[in-house]
Amino acid sequence: MTISDMVQGENGLLVELRFKNFFNEQIFIDIKNYFNEHLPEWQTSGFIPIADAVAIFNLIDELSGGSRFWSEEVALRVEDATLEIQEIISMLES
């Protein structure tokens, strides 16, 4: 499964959030694992492949935008997830 599928695919994290008001922890773990696995490669090369970058941008944009339809529990989890992703991405500066 590609990062784009995990983020925006038919059963991706964002689809689950939009249509089911559900934060799928397993998909989020898979996304974080993908980022952490590829982080050294991105640091070494100095760039993130376009497909990965687009998925990251879409993920951060959708999560940080929030939704008035999410339950309080989901909204809090999304806020935490956004911070976790930003922490991972900020490691690129190291």
HELIX and SHEET records of a PDB file:
HELIX    1   1 ILE A    3  GLN A    8  1                                   6    
HELIX    2   2 LEU A   13  LYS A   20  1                                   8    
HELIX    3   3 GLU A   25  SER A   45  1                                  21    
HELIX    4   4 ILE A   50  GLY A   65  1                                  16    
HELIX    5   5 GLU A   72  SER A   90  1                                  19    
HELIX    6   6 MET A   91  GLU A   93  5                                   3    
END                                                                             
